[in-house]
Amino acid sequence: MADFITENIRNIALIGHGSEGKTTLTEALLYAAGHVDRQGKVEDGAATTDFDPEEVKRHISISAAIAPVEWKGTKINVIDVPGYFDFIGEMIGALRVVKTAGIVVGSVSGLTVGAEKAWANSVKNNVARMFIVNRMDAENANYGKVVDQLRDKFGTSVVPMLLPIGSGASFKGVVNVLENKAFEGTGKGLKEVPVPADMADEIATAMEEITEAAAGADDELMMKYLEGEELTHEEILFGFREGMKSGAIVPVVAVSATTGIGVAKLLDMMSVYLPSPKGSKVEGVNPKTGDTVTRTCDNGEPFSAFVFKTIADPFVGKLSLFRVCSGSITPATALYNSTCEKAEKAGGLFVMRGKKQQNANVLNAGDLGALSKLQYTNSGDTLCDAANPVRFPAIDFPIPCISKAISAAKQGEEDKVFSGLARLQEEDPSIKVEKNTETTETLISGQGELHLDVIRNKLASKFGAQANLNDPKIPYRETIRKKVSCQGRHKKQSGGHGQFGDVWIEFSPIGDTNIDFEFEDAVVGGAVPRNFIPSVEKGLRENIRRGVLAGYPMVGLHAKLYDGSYHAVDSSEMAFKTAARIAYKKGCMDASPVLLEPIMHVEVFVPDEYMGDIMGDMNKRRGRIMGMDPIDGLQRVTAEAPMGEMFKYATDLRSMTQARGFFTMNFERYEEMPADAAKKIIENAQKDEDEEE
């Protein structure tokens, strides 16, 4: 692949709702540019950017993939980004390294939730935007209706750029409004044709919208426009480019990725109008001094690069995908990871096209590439020149919202599963793996059930590790509600020295479940010798780990040792520990024991129209609404709900709100469980205990 200077590089991420044709469009771009001999289909598992076995099997994109397209002297680095919400982390990483977001919408489906989220994330990352109306060959395709939807939602910055000639089965070409030229056909059959006469009014209206938007992108042009002077074609082009760069102009183009109609003209537009990374600035800090550092995208600056994605391949090794933020990189460039402050040595410098690696001699500022076998580097890290260190902000991945307990399907394969998970975490930092010390389960958390299922399947296909996913155990607690006194007496004679311990203990609730246990020594007169009292406390502490109802830890328990007796020969530490255990079990069973469940603090963010459904659903989950307030155009519903009712909430919330809602959840406190719900837990615990016996 040829080396491209910064001015001739374009970086664009194709984002939007799932199944709108982003991968097919990427394939069409590659085919139009002659990079592939035939246009691979997603349903056949032959698409260049869907190469992971899970993608081939499911016919959906799971990971972001780069597909550079060389077109008329420019290099257009296209990143094909998954549209399913479970893989939103892939979009967040990709938007950190591109200058333009190509939001793909369907000609029939129109504006979708995925497109809205894509827009919001593009604005957040301050990148240029364009809408690509795909599937213009579909029955009932309606370009005008889709443009109206986009303008209603996002304002007059949205302007038609490539208008379709016909629609559905009659879609045969596009009109470039800026050039006032029409083109029909694809590939070698592409030809310029007269502009259809019946489109004159539509073209004139679109040109007026573009002219007004272009004027608004520059103060001088705006003054000229408001004074009634006609803008020259060159001034309109200048304003259009400036408006695209700032986000003040969002062009809409019509294509059919399946038939290829409009794809070549889309490439023309990308090469001419998409902003180049030249001169763009990235702000970071000097890790040694803490001072703010700004790097300009120019070869004359010291080398720096940002790693936006990691691919964990058991055969090839680790591949780190990056964007050169400043300077240039060759295979001989000395690399320093300023995030973990370690020197790195790469196995090779590549340009990626799907899974294919092409050796690169040099990558200039603004280009995208890959380095192999970096030892310490992960997604979100900064690579730079050690003599001119800089650290760019890490990627802010979304917080996981669903958790499952993961375990090896076969005994003895635990190491295989967990080492594979560690590798997959490098590839996808939006998952989280942690050990719950209380339940002893390993929990894997992600963005949805599909996300976790894909991780499990990747463990099998990439690392040969079979794993099971189950609902996590809930860390219930037990406590008592009334004060009781109880004797614990242990006496055993079996020849020689016997065992004797006798205690009287008063058990009472503390009232604070954050305190596990309090022990009070109230023995007077030597009823229990001083040297045996620590054994009584130790016996109680060991036994409160297992409650009397269902075997969950006992909390909020005060134990006062106030009387007892001993034997001069047969008493021992072990005897008094055993006596304490007997007293604990008898006493707590008489002290009105109850089961406690963890209560979570939940904040749900939803549009107004879903408030009724959200509140009704929360009530069904035994939740309590604590308050509501508007925030960032959404309603925030604050609630408290039992953990046991919230395992599938991520999936249910997505269903209820068409994926427009999201939530955060944190542990709040323990609370007494309703008797009917507790009864089921206790019965299940008893069954498990009987089976073990």
N, C-alpha and C positions, 0 to 999 in steps of 0.2 A: 504494500500500500504506500502511495506517495506521501511525502511529508507536506503538511498544510500549515501555512502561517496563520497567526491568530485572526487576522481580518477575514480570512476565508473559512472560518469554522463557525458552525451553527449547532447549538445544543438544544434539543427539544424533547420533552417527556410527553408521550401520549397517555393521557389519563382520562378517567371518566367512569361511568357505571359499568358493571360487569356485563359481558356478552354484547357489547355494542360494536365489536369488530376491530379493536385496537391492534390485536396480533395479526389479523388478516390484512389490515392497512399497512402495518410494518412490512409484511411479506410483499404486498403490492408495490411498496416503495422500492424494496430491494430488487424486485423483478423488473420494474420500469427502468431502473438504473443499470440493469444487466449483471447484477451481482449473483443472481441465482438463475439457473437455466429454466426452471419451471416454478410456478407459484405454489408453494406448499400450502396444504389446507390444515386447519386446526383439527377438524374431525378425523383426519387421517393420521394425526400425530407427526406431520411432516413440516410444521412451521419452524422457521429458523430460530425464533426466540422462545419457543415452548419446547425445550429439550429435556427438562427434568422428567423422569419416569412418572411422577405424580401428575405432571401437566399433560403428558401424553395420554395417561389413563383417564383423567377426568375431563379432558378437552377444555381446560381453563388455564389461565396464567396464574402462577403462584409466586414467581420471583421476577423482579425487574431484570431485563436483559438489554444489552446494548446492541444496536445494529447500525454501524456507520454506513452512510450512503454518499458516494461521490457523484456530484451532479454539477456539470458546467463550471468546473473550477472551484467548487466549494465542497467542503466535507460536512455533511449533516449528520451529527451523532444523534440518532433516534433511540430513546429509551422506552421500550415497551413495558408499561407498568400494569400490574394486575388491577382489576376493577372491583373485585369482591372485597367487602369491608373487613373481612378477617385478615387481609394482607395489606392493611393501610400503612403499615410501617415501611413497605416497599416504596410507596408514593412519597412519603416524607423524606426518605433518603434521596430519591431521585430529584426532587424539587430543590434540593440544596446545591445541585451542580449544573442545572440548566438555566438558560436565559429565557426560555419560552415554554409554556404549557399548552399543548395541543389537546383541548378538551373534546373528546369524541362523543357525539350524540347521534341517536338514530333518527332517520328521516320519518319514521312512523311513531316511535316511542317518544321522541322529543325530549324536553327537559325532564331529567330524572334526579333522584336524590343523589346518585353518584356524581352527576354533573355539578350539582350544587356544592357538594363537599369538595370536589376537585377545584371549583372556583374559589371557595373559601381558603383552601390550602395554598392556592396559587397567589392569592392576594397577600396572605400571611408571609409567604416567602418572597414577595415583591418581584415576581417574574412576569414577563409579557404573556399575554393570553390570546389564543385564537380558538374559534369553534370550528370543528370539522363535522359537517353533517354527512354521515356515512349511510350506505345502503339506499342511495337514491334510485336504485333499480328495483326496490321492493314495491310490492303492490300497496297502494294507498300512501306512497311516499308524498310528503308535503313540505317542501323547503320553506315556503312562505309562512306556513303556520309555525314551524319550528323557530324561524327568525323572530316572529312576533312574540313567541313565548320567551325567548332569550332577552329581547329588548324590554319586555314587561318586567322581567325579573332583575336584569342587570343594567338597565338604562340605555341611553342613546350612544354610549361608547361602542355598543355592538353594531357593526355595519356589514352589510353583505359585500363580499369581495369577488367570489367566483359563483356566478348564478348558474343554475342548471338549465340546460336545453332539454325540455321534456322531463318526464318522471316515470317511475315504474318501468315497464318493459320498453317504453319509448325514450328513456333517458339515454342520450347519445353524445352529449358534449357539455361544455361550460363556456360562459362568457366572462372574461376578465374585465371587470368594471373599470378599473384604472386605465387599462389599455384600450378599452372599447373594441376588443377583438374576441372572436368566437372560434372555438376549436372543437372538432369532433374526432371520435375514434381513439385508439390506444396504440402504444408501441410505434412500430414503423408505419402503421396506418393513420397516425395522428396527423391531422391537416387543419389549416386555417380555413374557415368558411365565412361567408357573409354573416354579419350579425342579423339574427332573425328580426324581421320588421315588427312582429307582434310583441317583441320584448322591449321596444324602444322606451315606452313609459317606465317600465320596471327598472331599466338600466339608468335612465335619467334620474329617477328618484334615488336609486342607490348611490349614484355619483354625487348627488347633492348632499346626501348624508355623509359620505366620505369626505367631501370638501369641507363641510362644516366641522367635522371631527378633526380633520387635519389642521384647519385654521385654529382650533382650540388648543392645539398642542404647542403653539408658539405664539408669544405675545405680539410680535411684529405682524405675523400673518393674521392674527385675530383683529388687530387694529385695521388692517387693510380690508379684511372681509366685512367688518362692521361698517366701514365707510363706503361700502358698496362696490369697491374695486374687485375686478375679477382676478382670481389667483391663476398664475401660470401653471402649466402641467408640472414643471420642475418644482415649484413651490408646494404643490399638492403632494408630490412624491416625498419631498423633504418632511413636510408636516406629518405625512402618514408614517414614515419611519420613526420620527421622534415620538409620535403618539403611541405607536406599538411598543417602543422601548419603555415608555413611562406607564403603559397600561391605560392611557386615555383613549386608545383605539383598539378594539377587539374585532378583527375581521372574521367573517363567517364564509366558509368555502363548502362547496358541494362535491362529493365524490361517490364512487362505488368501488370499494376495495375489491369486491368479488370480480367485477368485470374489468376493472382498471380504468374506467372512464373518469377523467378529471385528475388522475393521480400524477401524471406528468406535469400538468399545470400547477398542481399543489407543490410539487418539487421546485418548479420555477419560482413560485411565490416564496417558498422557504429560503431558497438560496439568495433571493434579491431583497426580501423585506424583513426576515427574522433578524433580531439584533445579534451582532457578533459579540463575543466576550471581550473583545479588545477594549482596554481602558476601564473595565469594570473593577470595582474595588471590593476587597474582602477584609473585614476587620477582625483582629485577633489580639492576643496579648503575648508579650515576651515572657516565657515561663521562668526565666531567671530573675527578671526585675519586676514583673507584674505590670509593666507599662503597656499602654495600648499601642498596637502596631497595625498599620494599614498596608496591605499588599495590593498592587495594581496588576491587572492581567496584561503583562508585557514581558517579552523575553529578556529585557534589560534588567529586570528585577531579580533579587535572589530567589532561588528555587523554593517553592512551597506547593504542597498538594493536599487535597482533602479526600480521605477514603470514605466513600458513601455506601459501599456494599462489600461483603465478604462471601465468597463461594467456598464451601467446604467439600472438597472432592477426595474421596478415599484413595483414588488412583493418581490423580494429577497433583494432589496436595492443595494447600490453601491458595486461593486467588483473591487478591485485594483490588477492587475496582476503584479508580480515583479520577479526580479532575485536577489538572495542573492549574493551580490558582495564579502562580507567577513564575517567571523564569522558564526553563525547559529541562527536560530529563532525557538522559540516554542510559543505556545499560551500565555504563561506568559511573553514573552519578552516585556520590556518597549519600546515603540516606540516614536521616536522624528522625526518630519518632519522638516528637516533643510532648506528646500526651503522656507516654510512659517513660520518657527521658532515657531512651536506649537507642544505640546505633543498630541499624538494620542492614542486612545484606540480602538482596533479591536474587531469586533463581533465574529471572528473565523479565524482559519488558515486552509487553504485548499490546496489540489492538484486538479487542474481542468483537466477533460478529456472531451472536448467539453463543454456542459453546466452542466455536472454532477460534483458535488463537493464531494470530499472525505476528511474527517477530517484528518489533519496531526498532529503528535506529535512533529516532529522536521523536519526542512529542513536545510540541510548543505550547506556550501559555494558552489556556482555554480548552485544550484537547482532553479527551477522555481515554484512559488506557487501563492496563492491568499489570500488576506485579505478582510474581509467584513466590511462594515459600517464604513469606515474611514471618518471622518467628513471633514477634510481640504485637504486631499491628492488628487492630480490629476496626469494625465499622465506627465511623465518627472520629477516628484518630487523624492527626496531622503529621505529614512527613515534610521535612524541610532540610535546609542547609544548616549543619550544626553551628557554623560560624554566625549565622543570622537566624536565630531561632524564632519561631512564631507558633502559637497554638490557636487554632480556630475553634469556635464553639462546637461542642459535640452535638449529635443529632438528638433531638428531643422526641424519643419514641413514645407512642401512646402507652398509658398504664394498662396492664392486662386486666380483663374484666371477668374472666371465667377460669376456674381452677379444677383440675382433676388429679386424682392420686395415680401415679404411674409406677409400675412394678414390672420386673422381668417375667415374661411368660413361662420361662423354664428356669428351674433352680440352677444356680451356678453361673447364670448369665448376667448377674447384676452389674458387674464391672463393665461388660460389653455395652449394656444399655446406658449406663451413666456416663461413660466416656464418649459414646455417640451423642448423647444429649449435650455434653459440653461443646462438642464440635458444631452441633446445630445451633447452639446459642451464639456462637461466633458468626454464623451465617445469618441468623435472624434474632437480633437483640430485642425484638418486641415480645419474645417469650421469656419467662422467668422460671427458674428451677430452684427450689429450696426444700430443705428437710424440716418437717414439723417435728420438733423434739418431743412434743407431748404425745402425739399419735404415732410417732416413728414412721410416718408415711413420707414419701417424697412427692411433693406437689409440683405440677407443671401448670403454669398459667399463661393464657394467651388471649387473643382477641375474639375468639368464638369457637364453637364446637368443631367447625370445619378446619379451623387453624390447628387445633390440637390433634385432630384425626390425621391431618397431613404430616404433622411432626412424627406421629407414631409410625406411619407408613414409610417416611423417609428413614427412620431408624432401621427398618427392615431392609429397604432397598439399597441404602448406601452403606450400612454398617453391619448388616446381617443380624441385627438385634431385635428379637420379637418382644413387644411390650404390651401390657394391659393397661387400659384406662378405666378408672372407676370413680364414682362420686367420693369425695374425701370424707373421712370420719369427722364427725362434729365433736369438738372438745367440750362435752357437757361437764358440769360440775354437780356436786351434791352438797347439801347443807342441812342443818336441823333448825326447827322453829321453836322448840321449848326446852326448858331446863329440866334435867333429870339427874338423879344420883344412882350409881350402879356399882355393885361389887364385882371385881374380877378375881377369882380365886383359882390358883393352879396348884394342884397337889398330885404328886406321882411318887409311888414307892415301888421299886423293882429290885430290891436287894442292894446292900451297900448304901451309899449316899442317895437320898431321894431328891425330889424337887418340890420346893414350896415357895409360893409367892401369893400375897393377898393384898389387894388394894381396894380402896373406896374412892371413886372419882365422880366429881360433879361435872357434867357436860352442859354447856349453855351456848346459845348463838351469840356471836360477836355483833352481828348486824352489818358488818362490812365484808363483802365477799372478796375484796381486794387483799384481805389478810387471810392467809391460809389457816394458821394455827397459833394459838397462844397457850402456853403451859404455866400453871401457877402452882407453886409448892406451898401448901398450907398445912403440912404435917407438923404436929406438936407432940412432944413427949416421946419421941423416938419410936412411934408406932411402925414407921418404915425407916430403917437405918439410912443415914445420909448417903452412904456409898451406893445404895440401890435406887435412889430417886432419879439420877440421870438415866438409868436403865428403863424406868417407867416412861420418861419423856421420849427416849429413843424408840421404845416399842410403839408409842402412840404415833410419832412422826412417820415411822415406817409404814404403819397401817392406814393412815389417812390418805395414802396414795390410791387406795382402793376403797370406794364408798360402799355403803351397806345395801343400796338399792340396785344399782346396775354396774357397780365396779368403777365409777368415775371418781376422780379425786375429790376429797372432802375439803370444803373451804368454810371460812367464817366460824371456826370451832374453837371454843375456849374450854380447856380441861383443867379442873382444879383437883389436885391430889390432896385429900384432907385426912385420910385414915388408912389403916391396913394392919397387917401383922406379919411376923416373920418367924423362921425357925433358925436357931443358932447354928445348926449343922446343914440342913437341907436347903436353905435359901441361897439363891445365886442371882447374878445379873440376868441370866437367861430365863430363870423362873419368873422374875418380876416383869421382864419384857412380855412373856407369854400371858401373865396376869393382866397386863395393860391391854393386850390385844383382845382378851375375853371381855374386859370391861367396855372397850370401845365398841365392839360389835353388839353387845347386849344393850348398852346405853343409847347408842345412836338409833337403833331400831325402835326404841321407846320414846325417842325425842322428836317424833313427827318429822322424819326426814323427807326432803323434797329434792326434785331434780331441777337444776338451773341450766338455762340455755344461753349461749352467747347472743347478745343483741348488737346489731350493726347500725352504725350511723350511715345513712344513705342519702346522697344528693343526686337527684335525677334532673337532667336538663332536657326539656322538650318544647316544641312549638305549642302555642296556646290551644290549637284545635285538639290536641291529644290529652289535655289535662284531665278530662272526665275519665277516660280509659285508664290513665295512670293511677289516679286516686282509687278507682274501683278495684283495680288489680292489687294495689298495695294493701287495701283492706282485706282482700282474700288471703293475703299472705300473713295475716295477723300483724300487719304493720300499722304504725301510728304516724299520721301526718303531723309534723311539727311546725310547718310554716311554708309559705310560698313567696317568692319575690322575683321580679324581672331582672335578667342579666344578659347582656350581649344579644338582645333580640329574642331570647328564649325565656321560658319560665323555669325557675329552679324550685323544685319540690324537695324540701328537707323532710326526711322521715326516719323512723327507727323500725327495724324489722328483724325477726329472728334469722340467724345465719342459715338454719336448716331449710328455710323457705326461699333462699336467694340463690341457690346453686345454678338454676337455669334462667336467672333473670336476664342475663345478657341476651340470650336468644329470644326470650319472650318480649323484651323491650324493643328489640329490633323489629320483631313482627308487628307489635302494636303501633309503632310509629313510622313504619316504612323506612327504618334505619335512620330516622332523623334525630332520635333521642340517644343520649348516652348517660352514663352514671359513674359515680365514684362511691366507694364503700370502705369503711374502716370500723374496726372493733370499738364498741362503746363501753359495754359493761355486761355483767351476768344478771339474769332476771329469772324469777321462778317460772317454771314451765306449767302450762295448763294441765290439769290432772289427766284428761283424756289423751292428750298428746304424749305425756310422760308415761302413761300406762303402756303404750306401744313400745317405747324405748326400753322400758324395764323388762317387758316380756321377751323382746328380741335378745336382750343381754342374757336373760336366763336360759333361753334356747341355746345360745352360743356356748354358754358355760356347761350345759348338759351334754352338748355334742363333744366338747373337749374332754369331758370326763369319760 
